[in-house]
Amino acid sequence: MFMVTGEWLGYTSSQDHIVHREYVTKKTAGDIRTIGDCIIFTDGTRLRLTITEVRRRKLPNLNGYGDLIRRCIAEGTNEVAKLKP
């Protein structure tokens, strides 16, 4: 099992905070790795994705960006501007 953590990186480091956490399979973790370590928003902010292998769930899910992550995987991009409308 793998834990995916999404940290929103704002305009300054004081704005950075965790906005997404979910537990996924090895396949999904691999799919996330294919798009890179971050998703870039149109305003220049980013969602940094960290994948960690875990034995059990220690922290609760925080599903803030699951749909966006899966859209990026499906469309093969890490830039929101390149997603189909």
Backbone as ProteinMPNN parsed JSONL, in Angstrom:
{"seq_chain_A": "MFMVTGEWLGYTSSQDHIVHREYVTKKTAGDIRTIGDCIIFTDGTRLRLTITEVRRRKLPNLNGYGDLIRRCIAEGTNEVAKLKP", "coords_chain_A": {"N_chain_A": [[0.849, -1.17, 0.0], [0.414, 2.286, -0.659], [0.94, 5.672, 0.305], [-0.264, 8.683, -0.827], [0.61, 11.978, -0.769], [-0.436, 15.272, -1.072], [0.851, 18.416, -1.352], [0.046, 21.727, -1.312], [1.715, 24.259, -2.904], [2.154, 27.491, -2.404], [2.366, 30.993, -3.292], [4.302, 31.96, -1.622], [6.475, 30.383, 0.773], [5.222, 30.343, 3.235], [2.597, 29.879, 2.709], [2.33, 27.23, 2.04], [0.819, 24.042, 2.407], [-0.596, 20.866, 3.466], [-2.971, 19.381, 1.446], [-4.094, 17.163, 0.42], [-4.467, 13.669, 0.871], [-4.192, 10.262, 0.39], [-4.658, 6.694, 0.25], [-3.274, 4.315, -1.87], [-3.045, 1.788, -4.488], [-0.214, -0.16, -5.68], [-0.103, 0.022, -8.458], [-1.573, 2.391, -9.012], [0.064, 4.218, -7.683], [2.325, 4.038, -9.308], [1.222, 5.044, -11.676], [0.782, 7.688, -10.911], [3.402, 8.517, -10.553], [4.208, 8.656, -13.197], [3.308, 11.098, -14.167], [4.896, 12.889, -12.921], [6.381, 14.801, -10.181], [4.783, 16.885, -9.403], [1.781, 18.867, -9.864], [0.973, 21.463, -11.954], [-0.641, 24.491, -11.569], [-2.699, 26.954, -13.281], [-2.155, 29.485, -12.308], [0.424, 29.395, -11.523], [0.972, 28.247, -9.068], [1.59, 25.13, -7.308], [0.89, 21.62, -6.902], [2.483, 19.547, -4.988], [3.359, 16.206, -5.198], [3.856, 13.458, -3.16], [4.943, 10.188, -2.761], [4.712, 7.485, -0.637], [5.661, 4.357, 0.593], [3.712, 2.369, 2.694], [2.858, 0.358, 5.555], [0.51, 0.222, 6.938], [-2.528, 2.104, 7.41], [-2.075, 5.181, 8.853], [-2.721, 7.82, 9.03], [-5.616, 9.894, 8.465], [-7.636, 9.87, 5.438], [-7.569, 12.598, 3.163], [-9.231, 13.927, 0.969], [-8.734, 16.056, -1.28], [-7.876, 16.568, -3.889], [-8.141, 14.337, -5.51], [-9.723, 13.771, -7.825], [-8.642, 15.582, -9.7], [-5.983, 14.674, -9.846], [-6.369, 12.134, -10.977], [-7.495, 12.865, -13.44], [-5.311, 14.161, -14.604], [-3.552, 11.989, -14.815], [-5.004, 10.358, -16.617], [-4.983, 11.978, -18.881], [-2.344, 12.318, -19.325], [-0.684, 14.46, -18.448], [0.88, 17.034, -16.451], [0.023, 19.546, -16.11], [-2.489, 21.812, -15.434], [-3.504, 23.605, -17.283], [-3.309, 22.239, -19.675], [-5.257, 20.333, -19.646], [-8.211, 18.857, -20.98], [-11.21, 20.691, -21.562]], "CA_chain_A": [[0.0, 0.0, 0.0], [1.169, 3.525, -0.765], [0.245, 6.885, 0.708], [0.018, 9.835, -1.682], [0.382, 13.235, -0.069], [-0.394, 16.447, -1.94], [1.107, 19.653, -0.629], [-0.127, 22.896, -2.147], [2.816, 25.204, -2.781], [1.621, 28.793, -2.768], [3.276, 32.002, -3.824], [5.411, 32.012, -0.661], [6.529, 29.143, 1.551], [4.304, 30.411, 4.378], [1.285, 29.434, 2.252], [2.364, 25.801, 1.745], [0.156, 23.164, 3.373], [-1.103, 19.587, 2.975], [-4.372, 19.501, 1.036], [-4.564, 15.882, -0.111], [-3.808, 12.445, 1.342], [-4.986, 9.058, 0.134], [-3.925, 5.433, 0.171], [-3.503, 3.765, -3.211], [-2.351, 0.55, -4.836], [1.089, -0.004, -6.335], [-0.356, 0.46, -9.833], [-1.938, 3.805, -8.998], [1.281, 4.964, -7.321], [3.129, 4.089, -10.525], [0.565, 5.966, -12.604], [1.043, 9.051, -10.427], [4.818, 8.811, -10.831], [4.395, 8.957, -14.619], [3.047, 12.513, -14.456], [5.905, 13.709, -12.252], [6.224, 15.013, -8.743], [3.878, 17.984, -9.08], [0.802, 19.339, -10.834], [1.133, 22.904, -12.052], [-1.891, 25.212, -11.801], [-2.567, 28.046, -14.241], [-1.638, 30.689, -11.649], [1.824, 29.173, -11.163], [1.111, 27.451, -7.853], [1.762, 23.717, -7.625], [0.516, 20.572, -5.963], [3.602, 18.598, -4.944], [2.889, 14.862, -4.862], [4.852, 12.595, -2.551], [4.442, 8.817, -2.635], [5.437, 6.771, 0.4], [5.151, 3.009, 0.856], [3.322, 2.21, 4.1], [2.322, -0.971, 5.908], [-0.881, 0.387, 7.378], [-3.027, 3.478, 7.405], [-1.854, 5.852, 10.126], [-3.354, 9.13, 8.962], [-6.89, 9.831, 7.735], [-7.695, 10.386, 4.071], [-7.907, 14.003, 2.999], [-9.403, 13.882, -0.485], [-8.959, 17.375, -1.84], [-7.504, 16.684, -5.291], [-8.155, 13.019, -6.138], [-10.263, 13.846, -9.19], [-7.665, 16.273, -10.55], [-4.837, 13.774, -10.039], [-6.774, 11.092, -11.923], [-7.625, 13.493, -14.772], [-3.951, 14.368, -15.121], [-3.042, 10.668, -15.215], [-5.735, 9.922, -17.811], [-4.629, 12.799, -20.038], [-0.895, 12.287, -19.481], [-0.071, 15.775, -18.259], [0.93, 17.525, -15.071], [-0.355, 20.958, -16.17], [-3.934, 22.01, -15.486], [-3.822, 24.336, -18.517], [-3.339, 21.318, -20.798], [-6.387, 19.413, -19.52], [-9.359, 19.147, -21.849], [-12.316, 21.298, -20.802]], "C_chain_A": [[0.896, 1.235, 0.0], [0.303, 4.697, -0.319], [0.701, 8.008, -0.223], [-0.348, 11.086, -0.891], [0.522, 14.369, -1.068], [-0.226, 17.695, -1.104], [0.967, 20.816, -1.608], [0.998, 23.862, -1.855], [2.338, 26.543, -3.313], [2.671, 29.723, -3.329], [4.482, 32.204, -2.921], [5.356, 30.74, 0.174], [5.586, 29.166, 2.756], [2.896, 29.955, 4.002], [1.215, 27.929, 2.022], [1.628, 25.009, 2.829], [-0.387, 21.907, 2.676], [-2.589, 19.733, 2.673], [-4.952, 18.175, 0.527], [-3.76, 14.74, 0.506], [-4.736, 11.28, 1.042], [-4.069, 7.85, 0.05], [-4.298, 4.751, -1.138], [-2.729, 2.466, -3.399], [-1.003, 0.874, -5.489], [0.912, 0.516, -7.755], [-0.678, 1.941, -9.886], [-0.746, 4.679, -8.625], [2.194, 5.101, -8.532], [2.553, 5.045, -11.546], [0.825, 7.421, -12.206], [2.49, 9.44, -10.717], [5.042, 9.182, -12.298], [4.136, 10.421, -14.958], [4.042, 13.428, -13.75], [5.567, 13.97, -10.801], [5.348, 16.21, -8.395], [2.908, 18.245, -10.221], [0.864, 20.856, -10.796], [-0.217, 23.548, -12.395], [-1.643, 26.406, -12.716], [-2.016, 29.328, -13.612], [-0.19, 30.536, -11.186], [2.032, 28.437, -9.853], [1.172, 25.988, -8.251], [1.197, 22.831, -6.522], [1.639, 19.546, -6.008], [3.088, 17.261, -4.435], [4.052, 14.031, -4.336], [4.226, 11.223, -2.355], [5.331, 8.077, -1.648], [4.829, 5.383, 0.57], [4.88, 2.884, 2.346], [2.782, 0.801, 4.326], [0.868, -0.903, 6.33], [-1.245, 1.864, 7.351], [-2.828, 4.093, 8.786], [-2.582, 7.189, 10.189], [-4.654, 9.032, 8.173], [-6.75, 10.349, 6.307], [-8.09, 11.856, 4.112], [-8.035, 14.201, 1.494], [-9.756, 15.248, -1.045], [-8.75, 17.428, -3.338], [-7.477, 15.35, -6.027], [-8.642, 13.041, -7.577], [-9.272, 14.508, -10.145], [-6.468, 15.375, -10.842], [-5.189, 12.714, -11.08], [-7.001, 11.647, -13.333], [-6.261, 13.705, -15.402], [-3.34, 13.049, -15.59], [-3.684, 10.251, -16.539], [-5.311, 10.692, -19.06], [-3.113, 12.932, -20.22], [-0.201, 13.624, -19.354], [-0.014, 16.13, -16.782], [0.587, 19.021, -15.031], [-1.856, 21.089, -16.341], [-4.331, 22.696, -16.787], [-3.933, 23.411, -19.719], [-4.48, 20.299, -20.723], [-7.511, 19.836, -20.453], [-10.479, 19.732, -20.996], [-13.448, 20.322, -20.543]], "O_chain_A": [[1.984, 1.235, 0.576], [-0.908, 4.711, -0.537], [1.897, 8.251, -0.384], [-1.472, 11.227, -0.409], [1.492, 14.42, -1.824], [-1.058, 18.0, -0.249], [1.68, 20.884, -2.609], [1.219, 24.244, -0.706], [2.14, 26.713, -4.516], [3.731, 29.29, -3.782], [5.559, 32.574, -3.389], [4.31, 30.097, 0.27], [5.192, 28.108, 3.245], [2.084, 29.674, 4.883], [0.121, 27.399, 1.825], [1.794, 25.271, 4.02], [-0.605, 21.895, 1.465], [-3.369, 20.153, 3.527], [-6.145, 18.079, 0.241], [-2.54, 14.826, 0.648], [-5.916, 11.303, 1.392], [-2.867, 7.972, -0.188], [-5.475, 4.624, -1.476], [-1.88, 2.1, -2.585], [-0.703, 2.026, -5.803], [1.688, 1.357, -8.21], [-0.122, 2.67, -10.708], [-0.566, 5.759, -9.187], [2.772, 6.164, -8.758], [3.29, 5.774, -12.21], [1.057, 8.275, -13.062], [2.762, 10.581, -11.089], [5.962, 9.937, -12.611], [4.685, 10.935, -15.932], [4.021, 14.639, -13.973], [4.599, 13.434, -10.262], [5.182, 16.525, -7.216], [3.163, 17.9, -11.375], [0.813, 21.46, -9.725], [-0.85, 23.191, -13.388], [-0.498, 26.821, -12.902], [-1.466, 30.171, -14.32], [0.36, 31.428, -10.54], [3.156, 28.038, -9.547], [0.851, 25.632, -9.385], [1.051, 23.246, -5.372], [1.736, 18.766, -6.955], [2.461, 17.186, -3.378], [5.094, 13.915, -4.981], [3.113, 11.108, -1.844], [6.552, 8.044, -1.802], [3.611, 5.25, 0.681], [5.721, 3.251, 3.167], [2.311, 0.145, 3.397], [0.094, -1.836, 6.113], [-0.384, 2.741, 7.28], [-3.354, 3.584, 9.777], [-3.003, 7.633, 11.257], [-4.781, 8.173, 7.301], [-5.87, 11.155, 6.005], [-8.845, 12.293, 4.981], [-7.078, 14.592, 0.824], [-10.928, 15.561, -1.258], [-9.376, 18.246, -4.013], [-6.843, 15.247, -7.078], [-8.047, 12.407, -8.449], [-9.085, 14.045, -11.27], [-5.994, 15.327, -11.977], [-4.386, 12.429, -11.97], [-6.723, 10.96, -14.316], [-6.075, 13.459, -16.593], [-2.69, 12.996, -16.633], [-2.991, 9.841, -17.469], [-5.28, 10.139, -20.159], [-2.653, 13.583, -21.158], [0.763, 13.898, -20.068], [-0.766, 15.591, -15.97], [0.836, 19.684, -14.025], [-2.43, 20.543, -17.283], [-5.391, 22.399, -17.339], [-4.591, 23.764, -20.698], [-4.648, 19.491, -21.637], [-7.731, 21.026, -20.683], [-10.676, 19.324, -19.852], [-14.445, 20.684, -19.918]]}, "name": "protein", "num_of_chains": 1, "seq": "MFMVTGEWLGYTSSQDHIVHREYVTKKTAGDIRTIGDCIIFTDGTRLRLTITEVRRRKLPNLNGYGDLIRRCIAEGTNEVAKLKP"}
